[in-house]
């Protein structure tokens, strides 16, 4: 059986308000072509289909279009579990229709999955139960038993996993509960089936990026690599946007990563899907297949100011990218200069001025600092905190007035305190 593992589509997500819909459409088309070219039998989608629990109509339409393309009229299996960004009920609302095309949608960790009626030449569920299913795929002489565990938060499990609010006890309670869940699912695996697990969770040691928000609370929702079923052959995960393997697990375990770069912290590494070839009783063969769709995210550091940015744009540098610009300047930009900069490249997402800081001739001696007037100390501090930008005279004046007021209040308090002692 040949399996494609993908995750973290985040349909509806933007970057600083810039629409990514066309890039996401391009990804869906590329994914469908990969499934055809690679003769994929089963697609596992490990959560976060949508960016929001209340996705736009365009995002939902793209999702339905995607799963329809992937299922290929019921000839290819598709199993999708909900991530923390997904509304479980909304994701599974189309289940009565999806099941007829061999598509399994799993919203909650304790969801019961029953068998579906076999159709001529179509994928169907042979058996199933709480968070697991057995899937038959046309042309394959063995079935796949899949432990399908959507994002298993305390709220979605509807359980209190620890009476304590201490991080260590919360973490241990969560880890123990998932070990128990996966242990029970391990009993569903058989020697004559392909044994898989798909989930949306954070395994300790995984590398995060800025585009994963609230991935855990105090580490409580991080699990150890040993929680997974002992007899599993491949573990397909979602949650982290950087494609990566997880060490210390009973079988190959991988985050497929997001198909598009969703933050500038993801600059510099390729996006991909994971292809897995596996047969009953044999080790899985895993490979990474790069994706080409979507605009790259890049950072520019222009030490030559506005003129250097204009030179790069004229040369066609990164013309199809989303760009974060760091612009070294000596003084703040005028409004017309900002407008010129924005008009240079439609891919400019963030423009961050970096003010050139002159070397501090006073050195770092505390004695030299203590001898400086208060207004000069404030100016130096303001420049350090704001990349070299000098405060205007009125701001310095307000600071000195506030400092004087605080000093007078402190002296009054000391006087009152001494008076109470004398009395």
N, C-alpha and C positions, 0 to 999 in steps of 0.2 A: 504494500500500500504506500502510495506517495502522498505526503501531507504538506500543505502550505500553511505556515504559521505567521499571522500578522496581528497587529494590535494598535490601540491608541490612535484611531483615525481622527478623532476630535472634529467631526464635521460641524461647521458653524464657527470654528475658531478663527479669529482675526489676529493681526499683529499690529498693535498700536492703532487699531481702527481700520487697518487696510484689509480689504476683502481677500480671502484665500480660496473662495469657492471654485474658481476655474482651475486652480492648482489641484484641488481635491478631486474634481471631475477627471482631470488628467491622470491622477493616481489610480482611480477606479478603472479607467480604460487600460492602463498599463497592467494592473493586477489581473484583469480578465484575460489579457493576452498571455501573461505568464502562466496562468492556469491552463490555457489551451496548449501553449508551446511545451510546457513541462509535463503535460498529461497528468494533472493533479487529480487525485481521487477524493480528497477531503480537505476542506479549508477550516482552520481553527482561528477564530477571532477572539483575542483575550482581553476584551473589555475596552471601555471608553470609546464607544462608537461616536458619541456626541460630545461636544464641549459643554453643553448645558443640560440640566434635567428637563428644561422646557425649550427644546430645539426649535429653530425656525422651520417654516414649511419647506424652504429650499433644502435645508439640511436633512429633513426627513425624506423628502423626495429622492435625494441622492442616495440615502441609505437603502431605500427600497429598490432603487435601480441597481445598486451595487450587489445586493444579495441575489437579486434575480439573475444578473449576469453571471455571478459566481456559481449559482446552483445549476445553470445550464439545463433548464426545464426538468430538474429533478434527477439528472444523471450524475451530479457531483454532490457529495455531502458537504454541508455547511453547519458548523456549530458555533454559536456566538454567546458569550457570557457577558453580563453587565459589569461595567467598571464603576468606580466611585462617582464619575461625572454623569452616569446614565441614570435615568428614572427607570427602575426595574419594571414597573407595571406598563409604562409607556413603550419600553423597548419590546415587551412581549405581547403587546396588544394584537399584533398581526399573527400570532401563533397558529390559530385555526387554519389560516390560509398558507402560512409558511410550511407547516408540517406536510402538506400535500406535495411540496417540492423538495422534500428532504432537508429542509432548513429547520434546525433546532435553536430556539431562542430561550435562554435561561436567565431569569432576572434575579432570583433570590437564592441564598445558599441552601435552603431547605425545600426548594421547589421539587415537586414530584413530576417525573417524566415517564409517561406510559408509552407502550408500543403504538406504532401507527400502522395503518393498513398497507400492505405491500402493493405496489403498482407495477405493471409490466415495464421492466427496464428502468425502474426508478429506485432512488435511495429510500430506505425506510428504517424505522427504529424497531429492532427485533424485540427489545426488552428495555426496561428502565426502572428507575426508582428515584429516591431522594438524592439529587445532585449527581446522578449517573445515568448513562444510556449505553445501549449496545446498538451499533449502526451497521447495516448491511449496504454495501456499495455495489452497483452492477459491474460485472466483469471481475470481481475480486472474490477468491474462493475462501476468504476468511473475513470475520467481522472485526470491528474495533469497539473495545470497551473503553469508554471515556469518563473519567471523573471530571465533571463540569461544575466548578465551584466559583460562582460570581463573587464580587467583592464582599468578603466576609467580615464586615464591621459588626460591632456589638449590636447596633441598632437593627441591622438587616438580619442578623442571627436571632434577634429578639431574645437575647440572653444577657444576664449580668455575669461577666466572667471573673470579676474580682470584687470583694467587698471593700477593698482598700483603694485609695487614690494614689498610692505610691507607684512611681513609674516601674520599679522592679517587679512589684506584685502584679500590676496590670499587664506587663509584658509577659510574665510567666503564665498568667491565666490565659491570655490570648494564645500563646504558643502551645500550651497544653491542649486547649480546645481544638485548634487546627490539627494537631497531631492525632487527636481522637477522631476528627472528621475524616482525615485522609486514611487513617488506619481502618476505619469501617469501610471506606470505599475500596481499599486494597483487596478486601475479600471478594469483590466482584470480578477481579481479573482472573483469567484462565490461561493455561499454557497454549491453547489453540487460538487465542485472540491477540490482536495488536492492542497493547495496553497503554493508554495515554492519559494525561492529566492536563487540564487547561484552567487557569485561574487568573485573577487580577489582584495581586497583593505585592507587598514589599518584603523582599528577602534581605536580611541583614548582610551588608557588604556591597550591595548594588550601588552603582554610581548614578547620582541624580543630576538633573539639570534644572534651570530656573523655571522651565515651563510646567513642572509638576508642582501643583499647589496643594498644601496641606496633606502631604503624602503620609504623614504619621503625626501623632500627638505625643510628644515626649518619648518617642520610640516605642509606644505601646502597641502599635500596629505593625511592628517589624517582627518577622518570624525567623527561626533558625532554618538552615538548609535541610536539616534532618527531618522536618515535619512531613515530607512528601511520602506517598505510598512506596513500600519497599519493592514491590514487583512491577513498578511502572517502567516503561521503556523510553518515553520522552515526556518532558514537562514543558508546556507552552505557557509563558507568562506575559502579562501586560502590566503596565503601571509606570515603568521607567522608559524614558524616551530615547535613551542611548542603547543601540543594539549591543547585547553583551551576554556572555555565559555566566552562570552561577556555579560556583564551586561547592563541593561537599555534599552534593545531592546524590540520591541512589541511582540516577540515570541522567543522561544529558538534559540540562535545564537551561532555558534561554529566554531572555527578553527580546522580542522581535524589534522593539523600538517603534517610534512613530514614523509614519511614511513621509512626513514633511518636517522640516526644522521649524519649531514653534517658538524659539527664543534664541537670542544671540549667544547664549551660553552653549548652544548646540553647533556653533560655527566650527567647521574644521573636521567633522566626521561624517561619513557617508551613511545614507539611509538604505534600508534593505528589507527584504522578507527572508524567512527561513524555510528551507526545503528539507524535508525529513523522509528518508526511505527506510521502512521498517517492516519486518515480517515476524510472525509469532515465534517466540523463543530465541530471537536473534537481537544483537545489539543494533540500535538505530544508527544510520549514517546521516549526519547532519551537515548541511552546507548553507552558506549565506549567499543570497542573490541580490546584488545592488539594484536600487531603484534610480531612475533618471528623471522622473517627473518632479515638478515643483521648482520654484525659484530658490537659488542658494541664498543664505544669509551671510553677509561679510561685514567686517569692520574696517574702516579707514581711519588712519591717524595722520592728519595733514599738519606736518610741522611747518609748512610754508604758507599756512593761512589760506585765505579765500582764493588766491591766485593758483595755488597748487590744486585745490579741488576743481577749479575750472579747467585746469590742464588735464586732469585725469578724466573728467567727463568728456572733454573734446576728443580725447584719445580712445573713447569707447570702453573704458575700463569698467568691468562688472555691469554692463548695460542691462542685463536681465535679472539682476539681483535685488534683494532687499538690503539696504545699507544703513549701518549705524556709523555716523561720522563724528570723530573727535577732532575738533578744529582748534589748533593752537593760535591764539591771538593776544595782542597786548592790551586791547580795550574792548568793551562790549560792542556787539554788532548793532548797527542802526536798523530800524524797521525795514527800510528798503533793501539793505544788504541781506537780511533774513529772507525776504521775499525772493530776491535774486537766487539765493542758495536753494530754496525750495523748488524754484522753477527749473533749475539746472538738470535735475534727474528725478523722474517720477518714482524712483525706488528709494529715495531718502526717507527713512522711517524716523530716526532719531538724530538730532544734531546737538552735540554736546560741546559747548565752548570750554577750552582749557586755557586759562590765562597764564602767560609766561611769568614765572616767579623769579625775581632778582635774588641773587645770593645774599643771605643774611650776613652782613659784615660784622655784626656784633658777636657772632659765634654763639656758643651754647652755655657760656658761663652764667650761673645763677646770680653772681654778684653784679654782672653787667646788666642783667635783666631787671634786678631789683632797683637799680639806679635810674632806670628809664621812667619818664613821666607816664602817668596812667593813660593819657590819650594815645601815646605812641605804642604802648603795650597793646591797647585795644586794636589799633590799626594793624599791627603785626599779626595779631591773632586772627582778625577778620580776613586778611590776605591769605593766611595759611589755610583757613577753612574754606575759602572760596576760590582756590586756584590762582591767587595773585590779584584778584579784583580788589581795588581800593575803595573803602567806604567813602560816601560823600560827607561833607562837613557837617550837615545837619544831623546825620546819624551819629557821628562822634560826639556832637554836642548833647544829644539826647542820652547817650551812654554816660557821659560825665554827670549830667543832672541826676540820672537814676542812681549812679554810684554814690553821689553826695547825699541823696535822700536816704539810702540804705545805711550809710555811715552814721548819719545823724540819729536815725532810729536806734541803731546799735548803742550809741553813746547814751541816749535817753534811757534805754533798758538797763545799762550798767549803773547809771545814776540812781534809778529807782531801786535796784537791787541793793546798792550800798546803803540807801536810806532805810530800807526794811531791816537790815542787819543792825544799824545803829539804834533804831527804835526797840 
